[in-house]
Amino acid sequence: MTHLGYLLAGWGIALVVLGVYGCGVVRRGRRLAGTVPEGEDRWMTSRGENQGG
């Protein structure tokens, strides 16, 4: 394999691994988002805002 082959193989493997990991994180996040209780489902608000105080 030439130097270019090693370079492309290294970048290709790294990008594939990061892509698979990223997809796994997104899928897990979507699955876990369904388990959040109704009143606690907004991540941009503080606890006091959801409870009226």
Sequence and secondary structure as in RCSB ss.txt:
>XXXX:A:sequence
MTHLGYLLAGWGIALVVLGVYGCGVVRRGRRLAGTVPEGEDRWMTSRGENQGG
>XXXX:A:secstr
  HHHHHHHHHHHHHHHHHHHHHHHHHHHHHHHTTS GGG  TTS HHHHTT 
